[in-house]
């Protein structure tokens, strides 16, 4: 019996799959069976591999060929089992040596002509193989992707014959290099210098960027909410090497990494309000990551927030607190990281013109109350900054020399400095602080404590909201470069916490 290694992903973790091949005599013609808990793509491997063997001018012996994928209780899915199954058969036929292949993790889809084509999850497979002191065999098109892990034992053949010739010694496959990697094509859009007026909203976005806080913008149509959100990535710090690798792993598992590319810019995921719970949270039969995880280390933008299905929005509550999301299915559980920055926008009512007597509909304010109540109180309580975005005055649409508009680069310099203070002090962003960490990073004097307690009581603030005010005040102090929180920091932080539903809503 021949035994080789492949892999299947369970969220960011992986399970080693033992591909066992056994030949039994006593038949007048070949019989090829794949057993084990597997989906249709795995079962169809038998037909693809039959054609490849024929293309290689090999003949199936008149024996029962059984391929067992172990462990049996883990469902195997995907076409990446083609290559390890074929390698196992070639070892059983004596074409390849099982000893040479036994210490490799093998994955790749096989074309009918023997070409080894792209598959999902090569980067995390390379990371797993390196941690477990194993080599990896993957498609040539993804050799550079595997090399991103830092692994030095990578074989990336373009065709099955290349792999056979390598192990038989007639050719040597070159080690892939990361210099073939390109940066991701997704780049930040626009500049804050293009946003005229809206100084209070831009200030809120700066605070959000500095501390990693969630934001909800409420205002009439055309006031610039989407424009502000789309420019947030332009003031966020560059991704660290660890963030680039972790984010790229998620995109690799999701099959969205692209050809020889790397996620080097912070993700900005703009989700349409018709999105299903599965597309947002992730899932399906193979428990792929959803928009929440694809926005990891970046921004998740939800426009027209009340138009989302309420059950879909409630999915956000748990990952906003824990920074991860667990997808539970009948045959698989997967946990993905989800440290995203939520930016949401909404109109105050269906027509969007609440408070404007000339444009508002006749049903105001009743329609506004029903519209805003589509968003649950627990979800609103998890959003740090609530910002009213008024319609822009036409006279503010043209910049003047008296009031120069700040560029994204200028704002970003302050954001980066504030983030550096947070990392030096506590090793994480202020939005992630809780419990003892928050008390140590944001101590309040007796005077400030009394002020905050009084405000919290008058505003009927929850304990979660109370802590979020402290986090925001700590970020405002960091933007000033101050070691301690002052009264002005707390007062500004409280201004972003609504009483009722805010200026545009029904009290």
ABEGO torsion letter per residue (X at the ends): XBBBBBBBBBEABBBBBBBBBBBBBGBABBBBBBBEBBBAAAAAAAAAAAAAAAAAGBBBBBBBBBBBBOBAABBBBEAAAAAAAAAAAAAAAGABBAAAAAABBBBEBBBAAGBBBBBBGAAAAAAAAAAAGBBBBBBAAAAAAAAAAGBABBBBBABAAAAAAAAAGABBBBBBBAAABBBBABBBBEBAAABBEGAAAAAAAAAAAAAGBBBBBBBBBGAGAAAAAAAAAAABBBBBAAAAAAAAAAAAAAGAAEBGBBBABBBBBBBBAABBAAAAAEEEAAGBBBAAAAABGBBBBBBGAAABBAAAAAAAAAAAAAGBBBBBBAABBBBBBBBBBBBBBBBABAAGABGBAAABBAAOAAAAAAAAAABBAAAAAABABBBBBBBBBAAAABBBAABBBBBAAAAAAAAAAAAAAAAAAAGBBAAABBEAAAAAABBBBAAAAAAAAAAAAAAGBBAAAAAAAAAAAAAAAAAAGBABBBAAAAAAAAAABBBEAEAABBX
